[in-house]
Amino acid sequence: MLGSIIGDIVGSIYEFNNIKTKDFPLFRDDCFFTDDTVMTIAVAEAIMNGGERGDFIDSMKKFGRLYPHESYGISFRMWLRSDTREPYGSFGNGSAMRVAPCGWMLELEDCRRLARISAEATHNHPEGVKGALAVADAIYICRQNIANGGSPAECRVLVKEHIEKEYGYDLHRTCDKIRPTYEFNETCQETVPQAIVAFLDSDGFEDAIRNAISLGGDSDTLAAITGGIAEAAYGVPNWIREKALTYLDETLLGVIKRWERFLLVKNG
């Protein structure tokens, strides 16, 4: 999930100040974590707590209330503040931005089960669920390919073939084709395919993040989704990891440490 957090931090300053270029400082002093990071952390803790529907609801509400001033969507903010435990039919990209931890399970069935539950806690519209499942699948495919001796180039081919066949997203355009006309959009339908293309067009972790942000639009969320997939295919360079962690507080860092220990025990 660190790839998603890195994408969020790097993209944070461009969400409402889009740039249409890959030529920018990867980290700036005014970068910060947003709701994308907070909710990704919440999903990770929910999985560690059991991964049932109630665990996701409890964790999202807990972290949403610990970090009440992040840039949550209006409907999600209302849900966080309320006592309701029911979803509200959203197809926003929030379900996909936070799903990365689900892709790190040992079996695809578990990845999909957790991705679906994590989405349906709030985003129970079919498009909201679809976006989360597609991202979790992409992460799982990359992890398995690399673990079996495959290459990042093979990951890109496998992800494209699988996502187009399984979910029907149009992934034939390149970043250069998307970039000129792409505008801010918070739906899964207009965020997830573009984020996946940013990975498909990349030749490394940093390049994938730069691709996503250069598209414009909801930059931090695009980069969070792309970063989650890119981490599974390329890994995260140590200097990027260490720099990104400096933007997080002790509460978030503590969950990341527990998550890394959890994966070592669970996946071996």
N, C-alpha and C positions, 0 to 999 in steps of 0.2 A: 504493500500500500504506500510505501515511501515515494514511489514514482508519482502517484496521484498528488501527494502532499507537495512535492517539489513543483509539479506543474501548476498547482494552485498558487503557491508563493510567487513563482516567477511571473505568472499571468495576472497577479492581483492588481498591479498598477495600470494594466491595460484594459481592464474590463469596460471601463467607461471612457477610455482614452485610447481607442484602437490604433494599432500600427499595422501597416500592410507590408512589412519587410521582416526578414530574418536577421537583420543587422541591428542588434540592440544588446546592451549589457545583460547578461543572464541574471545577475542579482544586482539590486540597487539597495541603498540604505533604506529607502521608503517602501520596499516590498513588505508584505505581511501575509499571514494566513487568514483565510476567510471561512465562511460557512462550509465550503467544500472540504477543507481539512477537518473541521470540527465534526462533521457528519461522517466522514470516512473513519475517523477515530471512534465515533459512536458505534459504527457497524462492526469494527474490529472487537470492541468490548462486548457487544451483544453476542458475537460468535463465541467468544471465550466464556461467556456466562451461560451458554447452552444452545444458542442459535434458534430458539423458538420465537414465535410471533411476539409474545410478551416481552422477551428479552430485547428485541429491536425497539419496540415502543418505549420501554423503560429507559434504554440507553440514549435514544434520540432526545427524549424529553429531558433527561438528566443533563446531557451536554448542551442542549439548546438553552437550558436555563443557567448553566454555568457560564455560557458565552452568549448572552442575550442580545448583544449589539452587533452581531455579524450580519452580513447582507442576505438574510433569508428572504425567500419569496413571501409575498403577502399572505397567501393561503397557508404556507408552512408555518410562518410566524404565528398566525392565529391558532393553528393546531398545537404548536408548542406551548402556548400560553393557556390553552384550555385544559379541561379535565377529560376530554373525549379520548377514546382509544380506537376510534374508527377512522378509516382512511377517507379521503375526500376526492377521489377520482382523478387525480392529477396525471397529466402526461408530460409534465415538466422534466427537464434534464437532471433534476436533483436525484432521481433514482439511479441514474447512470454515473453521476459524479462520485457517489459515495460507495459504489459496489465493489471496488477493487479487492478488499479483503476476502470476499466470497470466492474469488478466482484462485485462491491459494490452497484450496482443499485438495486432498489426495485423489479423490474420484470426481469425475465430471458430474455425476448424479448429485453429489453433495454440493458442488459449486452452484449448480442450477437451482437446487432446492433452497439454498440460503439466499441466492440472488433474488429469487421470486419472493421469498418471505420478506426480505429487506425492502424490496420495492413496494409490495402490497401493504406494508405498514401505513403508508401514506399515498403512494402513487399506484393505485390499483386499476387505473385505466390500462387497457391492453397495450397501448404504445409506451406507457411508462414502464410496464413490466418487460416488454420486448427490449427496450433500450438497456435495461439492467442486465438481462440475460445475455444479450449480444456481447457486452463488454466483459462479463464474467467468462463467457466462452472463449473470447479472444485471449484473455490472460491465461486461461487453462491450456489452450492449444500451444501457446508460446512456451509455457513452462515445460510441458510434456515433450515438446520437440527438442528443446535445449537439453533437458535431462537425458534424452535418448541419443545424444550426440549430434543433433541437428544444428543448423546454422540460423542466424537471424534472417537471412535471405529466404530460407525455407519457411520460417515462421510467417513472413509476410505473404507468401504464396498460399500457405495453408489457411491463414486467417481470412484472406480475401475470398477464397473458394468456399469456405465454410459459412461465413457470414452472409454472403450473397445467396447461397443455396438455402440456408436455414431460416434467415430472417428477411430476405428480400430487399435489403438495403442496396442502393445503387452506389457501388464503389469504383466505377470505371473512370471517374474524373480525377485529375491530379490537383494538387494544391494550387498550382499556377492557374488552373481553370476555375477553381472555386473562388480564389482570393478576390478578384476584381469586383464581384457583385455580391459577395456574402455580407450579410448584415446581422445585427444583433438578434438572436432568437433563443428563447429559453425552453423550447420543446425538445423532447427526445428525437423526434423525427428530423429536426433540422440542426441537431448537434452531434448525435452519436455517429452517423455516417461520416460527417466531416472530420470528426476526431479520429476515427479509424483510418481514414485516408491520410491524415497527417502522419500516422504511424507507417502506413504502407509506403509512403513517399520518402521515408527516412533512411539514413544509413548509420544511425547511432542514437543513443539516448538523448543527448543534447540536441541533435538535429531534429528529432521528433518533437521535442518541446518547442523549438523555434518554429517549426512548421505550423504547429497548432496555434500559437500566438499570432503568427503572421497572417492568419486567415481573418483576424478581426473578430467581431461578434462577441459572444460571452467568453472572453479570452481565458479567464482563470478556470472555467469549467471545461472548456475544450482541452486545455493543457492538462487538467487533472485526469480526464478520461484517457487522453493519449499517453500521458506519463505512466498510468497504471499498466497499460499494455506494453509500453516500451521497456519498463523495468523487467517484465517477464522475459522479453526477447533479448535485451542487451545487458541487463544489469545496470546498476547506477555507479558512475565513477565516484571514487572515494571523496574527491574534493567537492563534488556537487552535494553528496550526502552530508558531509560535515558542515558545509556552509548552510544548507537548508535547515539543519537542526538548530542553528543559532537563532532562528526566527520563532522557535516554539518555546512555550513555557514548560514548567516542570510537570504539570498535570498531563499535558499531551505527550511529552517525552516519556513519562512513566508508562503510559499505555503502549507506546511503540516498543519499549523494552520488554514489556510483558508479552506483547504480540510476537516478537521475535523468538522469545523462549517458548511460547505456545506452539509455534510452527516447528521448532526443532523437535519437540516432544511428539507432536501429532504426525508430522510427515517424515521424521527421521533424517 
